[in-house]
Amino acid sequence: MSNELAAMSIDELAPLLRERKISPVEVTEAVLERAEALNGKINAYIRIDAETARKAAKDAEREIANGTYRGPLHGIPMALKDNLYLKDQVVTVGSKIHREFIPAYDATVVSKLKEAGAIITGTLNMHEYAWGATTTNPHHGACRNPWDPEKIPGGSSGGSGAAVAADMTIASLGTDTAGSIRIPASACGIVGLKPTYGRVSKYGCFPLAWSLDHIGPMTKTVKDAAMLLEVIAGYDVKDLTCIDVPTASYTSACTTDVSQLVIGVNESYFFHEVDQGVENCVRQAIRKLEEMGAKVVPVEIPGIELATFAEIVTSTAEASTIHHQHLKERPQDFGADVRFLLELGELHSAVDYLQAQQIRHRLNESFRQAFQQVDVLITPTLPFTPPAIGQNTVMINGQEADFLDHVIRFTGPTNLTGLPTISVPCGFSDGLPVGLQIIGAPFREDVILNTAYAIEQTNPTKERKPDLKIDPVESLTRSL
């Protein structure tokens, strides 16, 4: 029964918890048991906080029994990426330098989760300082993909992606600066939502690049992502980038009705140099939407070919500003890959940075014009399936290609523009998950969630799960 509970979604668990058919204690114990049994294999958690989680679960059980039900997150165990501040608890940001950092307050999103009754089970592995897409962390060890532990889970929110896929948490939050929610969502076969820039407060999140960072849900299902967004969205005066716009009932938007939906497909950029197995899955999902009544039209996005340049210049320059002092004083305490990127960011001129911002301005206009013609754009999330841990190249149609050259090609443009974007599983290639990316107009999370929900309801993954066997002896040893 414990494995069954850990495998369930928020949408499945919430009514059972509300009606007291199961208890928060049972669900939390199921998740903790699985997390402790599998973490040696997957390394998704940096810290499992079992004692605090058990106490919170008992409190939630008591509240629900007394008739104080806070909503669908009440009693739901969640682990969080280790760059979101937890009051009076160590938050390492995946680093050596911050390995003993203890925030004095909760991040706004953490406060909202706690107020909604969620139970925090621990902190999750991530690429050091969120500055990379593999989660091969030199300080906490490499996180592994539950579908094939020799492969990367993506990054930088790799622990979140792996933990959700392996049922080591019911749901999670990730952060996204160039694709760090959507890349691991695609690689691990889960749902990853990057809301519109300013929709969710970043107060209490250790930054990577101020003008590109987002926080969003990483979940087993689209409805779960909608439920989480309803809790964490909203204006926060403590975050100067937060935008005061109305939120919506995002779960109500998930209807599968796409009969009036107009889908834009950009062939020249978003379907260029894509591995055939990935492309086949994405195009099949688009055909399914057409069968459901959606219309597909070609779209051009002038200037999109410059997006990667602008993304890299902006992110490296801003990240190097944040870490400038430590890079001068403690360069040896950074992992080699992160140190290289931070040193690269120190080399950019003001001209480089301002040119990148001009490209962003033009891209915003190009996407604005595109959304006058279409409701969403659909692309692959990644142009390849996850490579092996430690491998710097990927295979695209039998040809070896550089991982860094291609990993943010399709995800980075919507960090530059701040557009809401979701990755949803759409099938498998060579036994590994494939993600489809849906881009929407500003603050139209409702539209991309419904489009993703419609795809999900066609069951493109045939409800397959990673084949992770728990050694009963190891599990018993951990519990003693």
C-alpha positions as CSV (number, residue, x, y, z in Angstrom):
1,M,0.0,0.0,0.0
2,S,2.9,2.4,0.8
3,N,4.2,2.3,-2.8
4,E,0.7,2.9,-4.1
5,L,0.3,6.0,-2.0
6,A,3.7,7.4,-3.0
7,A,2.8,6.8,-6.7
8,M,-0.4,8.9,-6.5
9,S,-0.9,12.4,-7.7
10,I,-2.2,15.4,-5.6
11,D,-5.4,15.2,-7.6
12,E,-5.9,11.6,-6.5
13,L,-4.7,12.0,-2.9
14,A,-6.5,15.2,-2.0
15,P,-10.1,13.9,-1.9
16,L,-9.0,10.8,0.1
17,L,-7.2,13.0,2.6
18,R,-10.2,15.4,2.9
19,E,-12.6,12.5,3.4
20,R,-10.2,10.9,5.9
21,K,-10.0,7.7,4.0
22,I,-6.2,8.0,4.3
23,S,-4.2,10.1,6.6
24,P,-1.3,12.6,6.0
25,V,0.8,10.4,8.3
26,E,0.3,7.3,6.0
27,V,1.1,9.3,2.9
28,T,4.2,10.9,4.4
29,E,5.5,7.6,5.7
30,A,5.0,6.1,2.3
31,V,7.0,8.9,0.6
32,L,9.7,8.9,3.3
33,E,10.1,5.1,3.0
34,R,10.5,5.3,-0.7
35,A,12.8,8.3,-0.6
36,E,15.1,6.6,2.0
37,A,15.1,3.3,0.1
38,L,15.9,4.8,-3.3
39,N,18.1,7.8,-2.5
40,G,21.2,5.7,-2.6
41,K,20.4,4.8,-6.2
42,I,19.0,8.1,-7.5
43,N,20.6,10.7,-5.2
44,A,17.6,13.0,-5.6
45,Y,17.7,14.4,-2.1
46,I,20.4,16.4,-0.4
47,R,18.6,16.1,2.9
48,I,15.6,14.0,4.0
49,D,14.0,15.8,6.9
50,A,12.0,12.9,8.2
51,E,11.5,14.1,11.8
52,T,10.1,17.5,10.8
53,A,7.9,15.9,8.1
54,R,6.4,13.4,10.5
55,K,5.6,16.1,13.0
56,A,3.9,18.2,10.3
57,A,2.0,15.2,9.1
58,K,0.6,14.5,12.6
59,D,-0.4,18.2,12.8
60,A,-2.2,18.0,9.4
61,E,-3.9,14.8,10.5
62,R,-5.2,16.5,13.6
63,E,-6.4,19.6,11.7
64,I,-8.3,17.5,9.1
65,A,-9.9,15.4,11.9
66,N,-11.0,18.6,13.6
67,G,-12.7,19.9,10.4
68,T,-10.0,22.4,9.4
69,Y,-9.2,21.3,5.9
70,R,-7.1,23.9,4.1
71,G,-7.4,22.7,0.5
72,P,-5.9,20.1,-1.9
73,L,-2.3,20.5,-0.7
74,H,-3.2,19.8,3.0
75,G,-1.3,16.7,4.0
76,I,0.6,16.4,0.7
77,P,4.4,15.6,1.2
78,M,6.6,17.7,-1.0
79,A,10.4,18.0,-1.3
80,L,11.9,21.3,-2.6
81,K,14.8,22.3,-4.7
82,D,17.7,23.3,-2.4
83,N,17.8,27.0,-3.4
84,L,14.4,27.9,-1.8
85,Y,14.9,29.3,1.7
86,L,13.6,27.2,4.6
87,K,13.6,29.1,7.9
88,D,16.2,27.8,10.4
89,Q,17.2,24.9,8.1
90,V,20.3,24.4,6.0
91,V,19.9,25.4,2.3
92,T,23.1,24.6,0.4
93,V,22.1,25.9,-3.0
94,G,23.9,22.7,-4.2
95,S,27.3,24.3,-3.3
96,K,30.3,24.0,-1.0
97,I,30.4,27.7,-0.2
98,H,26.8,27.7,1.2
99,R,26.9,24.3,2.7
100,E,26.1,25.7,6.2
101,F,23.8,28.5,5.1
102,I,20.7,28.8,7.3
103,P,18.1,31.3,6.2
104,A,16.3,33.4,8.8
105,Y,13.0,33.2,6.9
106,D,11.0,31.1,4.5
107,A,10.8,31.9,0.8
108,T,7.4,33.3,-0.1
109,V,6.5,30.2,-2.1
110,V,7.5,28.0,0.9
111,S,5.3,30.1,3.2
112,K,2.4,29.7,0.8
113,L,2.9,25.9,0.7
114,K,3.1,25.7,4.5
115,E,-0.1,27.8,4.8
116,A,-1.8,25.4,2.4
117,G,-0.9,22.5,4.6
118,A,1.9,20.9,2.5
119,I,4.5,18.8,4.3
120,I,8.1,19.5,3.5
121,T,10.1,16.2,3.4
122,G,13.5,17.7,2.6
123,T,15.6,19.4,0.0
124,L,16.5,18.2,-3.4
125,N,19.7,17.9,-5.4
126,M,20.5,20.5,-8.0
127,H,23.2,21.7,-10.3
128,E,25.6,23.8,-8.2
129,Y,24.0,27.3,-7.8
130,A,21.5,26.2,-10.5
131,W,24.2,27.0,-13.1
132,G,24.0,24.0,-15.4
133,A,21.7,21.4,-16.9
134,T,23.0,18.0,-15.8
135,T,22.8,18.0,-11.9
136,T,26.1,16.3,-11.9
137,N,27.0,18.0,-8.6
138,P,30.6,17.8,-7.4
139,H,29.7,18.5,-3.8
140,H,26.6,16.3,-3.3
141,G,27.1,13.7,-6.0
142,A,25.4,13.2,-9.4
143,C,21.7,12.9,-9.4
144,R,20.5,10.0,-11.7
145,N,17.6,9.6,-14.1
146,P,15.0,7.1,-12.7
147,W,14.4,5.8,-16.2
148,D,18.1,4.9,-16.6
149,P,20.4,5.6,-13.7
150,E,23.4,5.9,-16.0
151,K,21.7,9.0,-17.7
152,I,21.4,12.6,-16.4
153,P,18.0,13.8,-15.1
154,G,18.6,17.2,-16.7
155,G,19.0,20.3,-14.6
156,S,19.4,22.5,-12.8
157,S,16.2,21.1,-11.0
158,G,17.4,17.6,-11.6
159,G,16.6,16.4,-8.1
160,S,13.1,17.7,-8.4
161,G,12.6,15.9,-11.7
162,A,14.1,12.6,-10.5
163,A,12.2,12.7,-7.2
164,V,8.8,13.3,-8.7
165,A,9.4,10.6,-11.4
166,A,10.6,8.1,-8.9
167,D,7.7,8.8,-6.5
168,M,10.2,10.0,-3.8
169,T,7.9,13.1,-3.5
170,I,4.4,13.7,-4.5
171,A,5.4,17.0,-6.2
172,S,8.1,19.7,-6.1
173,L,9.0,23.2,-7.0
174,G,11.9,24.0,-9.3
175,T,13.5,27.2,-10.6
176,D,14.1,28.0,-14.3
177,T,16.6,30.5,-15.8
178,A,17.1,28.9,-19.2
179,G,15.0,25.8,-18.9
180,S,15.9,24.4,-15.5
181,I,12.3,23.3,-14.8
182,R,11.4,22.1,-18.3
183,I,14.7,20.3,-19.1
184,P,14.5,17.9,-16.2
185,A,10.7,17.6,-16.7
186,S,11.4,16.4,-20.2
187,A,14.3,14.1,-19.3
188,C,12.4,12.5,-16.4
189,G,9.0,12.2,-18.0
190,I,7.0,14.6,-15.7
191,V,5.2,17.9,-16.0
192,G,7.2,21.2,-15.5
193,L,5.6,24.6,-15.6
194,K,7.5,27.9,-15.9
195,P,4.9,30.6,-15.2
196,T,5.0,34.1,-16.7
197,Y,7.8,36.2,-15.3
198,G,6.3,38.1,-12.3
199,R,3.5,35.7,-11.8
200,V,5.2,33.9,-8.9
201,S,7.3,35.6,-6.2
202,K,11.0,34.8,-6.1
203,Y,11.6,36.3,-2.7
204,G,13.7,33.9,-0.7
205,C,15.1,32.1,-3.7
206,F,18.9,32.2,-4.2
207,P,19.2,33.9,-7.6
208,L,21.1,32.7,-10.7
209,A,20.2,35.6,-13.0
210,W,17.8,38.2,-11.7
211,S,16.1,39.1,-15.0
212,L,15.6,35.5,-16.1
213,D,14.8,33.5,-13.0
214,H,11.3,31.9,-12.5
215,I,9.9,29.5,-9.9
216,G,7.3,26.9,-10.9
217,P,5.7,23.5,-10.3
218,M,7.2,20.1,-11.1
219,T,4.5,17.4,-10.9
220,K,3.2,14.0,-12.0
221,T,0.2,15.5,-13.8
222,V,-1.0,18.7,-15.4
223,K,-3.8,19.1,-12.9
224,D,-1.3,18.9,-10.1
225,A,0.7,21.7,-11.7
226,A,-2.4,23.8,-11.9
227,M,-3.2,23.1,-8.2
228,L,0.3,24.1,-7.2
229,L,0.2,27.3,-9.3
230,E,-3.1,28.3,-7.7
231,V,-1.2,28.2,-4.3
232,I,2.1,29.9,-5.2
233,A,0.9,32.5,-7.8
234,G,0.1,36.1,-6.7
235,Y,1.6,39.5,-6.1
236,D,4.3,39.9,-3.4
237,V,5.4,43.3,-2.4
238,K,8.8,41.8,-1.2
239,D,9.7,40.8,-4.8
240,L,10.2,43.9,-6.9
241,T,9.8,41.8,-10.1
242,C,6.4,40.5,-9.1
243,I,3.5,41.8,-11.2
244,D,0.2,42.7,-9.7
245,V,-2.2,40.9,-12.0
246,P,-5.2,38.7,-11.2
247,T,-4.7,35.0,-10.8
248,A,-7.2,32.4,-12.0
249,S,-8.7,28.9,-11.2
250,Y,-6.1,27.1,-13.2
251,T,-7.6,23.6,-12.4
252,S,-10.9,24.8,-13.8
253,A,-9.1,25.6,-17.1
254,C,-8.2,22.0,-17.6
255,T,-11.2,20.9,-19.7
256,T,-9.6,19.2,-22.8
257,D,-11.7,21.4,-25.0
258,V,-9.3,22.6,-27.7
259,S,-11.9,23.0,-30.5
260,Q,-11.1,26.7,-30.8
261,L,-7.4,26.4,-30.2
262,V,-4.9,27.8,-32.8
263,I,-1.5,26.2,-32.6
264,G,1.6,27.8,-34.1
265,V,4.4,25.7,-35.3
266,N,7.8,27.2,-36.2
267,E,9.6,24.8,-38.5
268,S,12.8,26.8,-39.2
269,Y,14.0,27.0,-35.6
270,F,12.0,24.8,-33.2
271,F,12.1,21.7,-35.5
272,H,15.6,22.2,-36.8
273,E,18.2,19.7,-35.7
274,V,15.8,17.6,-33.7
275,D,16.4,13.8,-33.2
276,Q,13.9,11.9,-35.2
277,G,12.5,9.9,-32.3
278,V,11.8,13.1,-30.4
279,E,10.3,14.8,-33.4
280,N,8.0,11.9,-34.1
281,C,6.5,12.0,-30.5
282,V,5.9,15.8,-30.7
283,R,4.3,15.7,-34.2
284,Q,2.1,12.8,-33.1
285,A,0.8,14.8,-30.2
286,I,0.1,17.8,-32.4
287,R,-1.9,15.5,-34.8
288,K,-3.9,14.3,-31.8
289,L,-4.8,17.9,-30.9
290,E,-5.8,18.4,-34.5
291,E,-8.1,15.4,-34.3
292,M,-9.6,17.0,-31.2
293,G,-10.5,20.1,-33.2
294,A,-7.4,22.4,-32.9
295,K,-6.0,24.2,-35.9
296,V,-2.3,24.2,-36.7
297,V,-0.7,27.1,-38.6
298,P,2.9,27.9,-39.5
299,V,4.5,30.8,-37.6
300,E,7.7,32.8,-38.2
301,I,9.5,34.4,-35.2
302,P,12.0,36.9,-36.6
303,G,15.3,37.1,-34.5
304,I,14.8,33.7,-32.8
305,E,18.1,32.5,-34.1
306,L,19.8,35.1,-31.8
307,A,18.1,33.9,-28.7
308,T,20.8,31.5,-27.5
309,F,23.5,34.3,-27.7
310,A,21.3,36.7,-25.8
311,E,20.4,34.1,-23.2
312,I,24.0,33.1,-22.6
313,V,25.3,36.7,-22.4
314,T,22.5,37.7,-20.0
315,S,22.7,34.7,-17.7
316,T,26.5,34.6,-17.5
317,A,26.9,38.3,-16.9
318,E,24.2,38.4,-14.2
319,A,25.4,35.2,-12.5
320,S,29.0,36.4,-12.4
321,T,27.8,39.6,-10.8
322,I,26.1,37.7,-8.0
323,H,29.2,35.4,-7.4
324,H,31.9,38.0,-8.2
325,Q,33.3,38.3,-4.7
326,H,33.4,34.6,-4.0
327,L,35.0,34.0,-7.4
328,K,37.8,36.4,-6.5
329,E,38.2,35.0,-2.9
330,R,37.3,31.3,-3.2
331,P,37.5,30.1,-6.8
332,Q,38.7,26.6,-5.8
333,D,35.4,26.1,-3.9
334,F,33.3,26.1,-7.1
335,G,32.9,23.0,-9.3
336,A,35.0,23.2,-12.5
337,D,32.1,23.7,-14.8
338,V,30.4,26.4,-12.8
339,R,33.7,28.2,-12.2
340,F,34.3,28.2,-16.0
341,L,30.9,29.8,-16.6
342,L,31.4,32.4,-13.9
343,E,34.8,33.3,-15.4
344,L,33.2,33.5,-18.8
345,G,30.6,36.0,-17.4
346,E,33.4,38.2,-16.2
347,L,34.6,38.7,-19.7
348,H,31.5,40.2,-21.2
349,S,31.5,43.9,-22.0
350,A,28.7,46.4,-21.5
351,V,28.3,46.3,-25.3
352,D,27.7,42.6,-25.2
353,Y,25.1,42.8,-22.4
354,L,23.2,45.7,-24.0
355,Q,23.2,44.0,-27.4
356,A,21.6,41.0,-25.7
357,Q,18.9,43.2,-24.2
358,Q,18.2,44.7,-27.6
359,I,17.7,41.1,-28.9
360,R,15.3,40.5,-26.0
361,H,13.3,43.5,-26.9
362,R,13.0,42.4,-30.6
363,L,12.1,38.9,-29.5
364,N,9.3,40.2,-27.3
365,E,7.9,42.0,-30.3
366,S,8.3,38.9,-32.5
367,F,6.4,36.7,-30.0
368,R,3.8,39.5,-29.5
369,Q,3.0,39.4,-33.2
370,A,3.0,35.6,-33.3
371,F,0.4,35.6,-30.5
372,Q,-1.9,37.8,-32.6
373,Q,-2.2,34.8,-34.9
374,V,-2.1,31.8,-32.5
375,D,-3.0,30.8,-29.0
376,V,0.0,28.7,-28.3
377,L,3.3,27.6,-29.9
378,I,4.3,23.9,-29.7
379,T,7.9,22.7,-29.8
380,P,10.0,19.9,-28.5
381,T,11.3,20.7,-25.1
382,L,14.7,19.1,-25.9
383,P,16.1,18.1,-29.3
384,F,17.6,14.9,-27.9
385,T,17.1,12.3,-25.2
386,P,19.2,12.5,-22.0
387,P,22.9,11.6,-22.4
388,A,25.0,9.5,-20.0
389,I,26.3,11.1,-16.8
390,G,29.7,12.7,-17.6
391,Q,29.1,12.8,-21.3
392,N,29.6,16.2,-23.0
393,T,27.9,15.2,-26.3
394,V,24.5,14.1,-27.4
395,M,23.3,12.1,-30.4
396,I,21.0,13.9,-32.9
397,N,20.0,11.6,-35.8
398,G,23.2,9.6,-35.5
399,Q,25.5,12.6,-35.3
400,E,27.4,13.6,-32.2
401,A,26.6,17.2,-31.1
402,D,27.8,19.3,-28.2
403,F,25.4,19.1,-25.2
404,L,25.8,22.8,-24.2
405,D,25.2,24.0,-27.8
406,H,21.7,22.4,-27.9
407,V,20.4,21.9,-24.3
408,I,18.7,25.4,-24.0
409,R,18.0,26.0,-27.6
410,F,14.3,25.6,-27.3
411,T,13.8,26.5,-23.6
412,G,15.9,29.7,-23.3
413,P,13.8,32.0,-25.6
414,T,10.9,32.0,-23.1
415,N,13.2,33.0,-20.2
416,L,14.3,36.0,-22.3
417,T,10.7,36.9,-23.0
418,G,9.2,35.8,-19.7
419,L,6.4,33.9,-21.5
420,P,4.6,31.1,-19.7
421,T,5.7,27.6,-20.8
422,I,5.0,24.1,-19.9
423,S,6.7,20.8,-20.7
424,V,4.4,17.7,-20.8
425,P,5.4,14.1,-21.5
426,C,4.4,13.0,-25.1
427,G,6.0,9.6,-25.5
428,F,9.3,7.8,-25.5
429,S,12.4,7.5,-27.7
430,D,14.8,4.6,-27.2
431,G,13.1,3.9,-23.9
432,L,13.6,7.5,-22.5
433,P,10.9,10.1,-22.0
434,V,10.2,12.9,-24.5
435,G,8.8,16.3,-23.5
436,L,6.6,18.6,-25.6
437,Q,6.8,22.3,-24.9
438,I,3.8,24.6,-25.0
439,I,4.4,28.4,-25.0
440,G,1.6,30.9,-24.3
441,A,1.0,34.6,-24.3
442,P,1.8,36.5,-21.1
443,F,-0.3,35.4,-18.1
444,R,-2.2,32.8,-20.1
445,E,-1.2,29.9,-18.0
446,D,-4.8,28.7,-18.3
447,V,-4.4,28.2,-22.0
448,I,-1.1,26.3,-21.9
449,L,-2.3,24.1,-19.0
450,N,-5.5,23.1,-20.9
451,T,-3.5,22.3,-24.0
452,A,-1.1,20.2,-21.9
453,Y,-4.0,18.5,-20.2
454,A,-5.6,17.7,-23.6
455,I,-2.3,16.0,-24.6
456,E,-2.1,14.2,-21.3
457,Q,-5.6,12.8,-21.7
458,T,-4.6,11.0,-25.0
459,N,-2.2,8.9,-22.7
460,P,0.9,9.2,-24.9
461,T,3.1,7.6,-22.2
462,K,0.7,4.6,-21.7
463,E,1.1,5.2,-18.0
464,R,4.5,3.8,-18.0
465,K,6.7,4.3,-14.8
466,P,10.4,3.9,-14.2
467,D,11.3,0.3,-13.3
468,L,12.8,1.0,-9.9
469,K,13.0,-2.0,-7.6
470,I,13.6,-1.5,-3.9
471,D,15.9,-4.0,-2.2
472,P,13.8,-5.2,0.8
473,V,16.9,-5.8,2.9
474,E,18.3,-2.3,2.2
475,S,14.8,-0.8,2.9
476,L,14.7,-2.7,6.2
477,T,18.2,-1.7,7.1
478,R,17.4,2.0,6.6
479,S,14.3,1.8,8.7
480,L,16.1,0.3,11.7
